[in-house]
Amino acid sequence: MSSAIRRPVLVPHARYRWDKLRQQHQLVFPEGILVLNEPGAAIVQRCDGRPLAELLVALGEQFPDANLGEDVQGFLERLARKGLLRDATDS
């Protein structure tokens, strides 16, 4: 990944939630909310500092028919550019 995120983790001011009322997956942060689709929610829920390769294996088990590599990397890079994700190895 060009952003060098090897162990993705959400930044402290961002969190995943399931909005029961609206029946939506959301990534909530002080400036707003991103509504996530099912694959996006699955990715965000696994951004806990585990290695990217492990994250891809877990997603592959949940979405066996999907070609995830480039899509997941692109999604993580977009979250990082928005300041919602960082590499867990960065202090």
C-alpha positions as MATLAB code, in Angstrom:
seq = 'MSSAIRRPVLVPHARYRWDKLRQQHQLVFPEGILVLNEPGAAIVQRCDGRPLAELLVALGEQFPDANLGEDVQGFLERLARKGLLRDATDS';
ca = [
       0.000    0.000    0.000;
       1.349    3.398   -0.831;
       0.302    4.781    2.558;
       2.456    2.103    4.244;
      -0.350    0.915    6.518;
       0.571   -2.622    7.451;
      -1.480   -2.931   10.652;
      -4.619   -0.812   10.180;
      -6.330    0.598   13.248;
      -8.986    3.283   13.587;
      -7.822    6.553   15.108;
      -9.079    7.237   18.652;
     -11.728    9.738   17.524;
     -13.348    7.312   15.047;
     -15.482    4.305   15.897;
     -17.714    1.774   14.221;
     -21.349    1.482   15.249;
     -24.522   -0.221   14.096;
     -27.347    2.307   13.970;
     -30.340    0.210   14.977;
     -32.883    2.883   14.093;
     -31.609    3.397   10.542;
     -30.408   -0.197   10.118;
     -26.979    0.986    8.933;
     -23.331    0.341    9.598;
     -21.594    3.631   10.391;
     -18.127    4.985   11.000;
     -18.654    7.860   13.420;
     -16.157   10.679   13.995;
     -16.400   14.274   15.296;
     -16.814   15.804   11.829;
     -19.532   13.418   10.676;
     -20.619    9.903    9.811;
     -19.752    7.568    6.965;
     -22.467    5.061    6.127;
     -20.809    1.743    5.317;
     -21.989   -1.118    3.151;
     -21.585   -4.695    4.395;
     -18.022   -5.205    3.070;
     -16.943   -1.756    4.311;
     -18.306   -2.536    7.763;
     -16.504   -5.890    7.788;
     -13.221   -4.139    6.959;
     -13.651   -1.395    9.571;
     -14.591   -3.901   12.275;
     -11.303   -5.705   11.657;
      -9.121   -2.587   11.788;
      -7.842   -3.502   15.229;
      -4.092   -3.477   14.628;
      -3.861   -6.969   13.152;
      -1.531   -7.380   10.164;
      -3.080   -6.566    6.794;
      -2.523  -10.143    5.591;
      -4.539  -11.458    8.557;
      -7.308   -8.958    7.869;
      -7.485  -10.137    4.246;
      -7.683  -13.802    5.315;
     -10.564  -13.018    7.706;
     -12.403  -11.083    4.998;
     -11.793  -13.900    2.518;
     -13.563  -16.271    4.891;
     -16.557  -13.940    5.131;
     -16.624  -13.086    1.408;
     -15.205  -16.193   -0.337;
     -16.252  -15.177   -3.853;
     -14.732  -11.690   -3.733;
     -11.343  -10.585   -5.031;
     -10.486   -8.388   -2.055;
      -6.828   -7.337   -2.294;
      -6.953   -4.108   -4.297;
     -10.420   -3.107   -3.119;
      -9.498   -3.445    0.555;
      -6.241   -1.574    0.090;
      -7.988    1.249   -1.760;
     -10.648    1.500    0.956;
      -8.016    1.605    3.718;
      -6.055    4.272    1.850;
      -9.184    6.437    1.516;
      -9.883    6.122    5.249;
      -6.266    7.017    6.018;
      -6.450   10.116    3.771;
      -9.572   11.196    5.669;
      -7.626   10.860    8.932;
      -9.783    7.974   10.213;
      -7.187    5.204   10.053;
      -3.513    4.834   10.892;
      -0.849    2.147   11.134;
      -0.838    0.531   14.593;
       2.968    0.525   14.605;
       3.033    4.344   14.495;
       3.104    5.873   17.960;
];
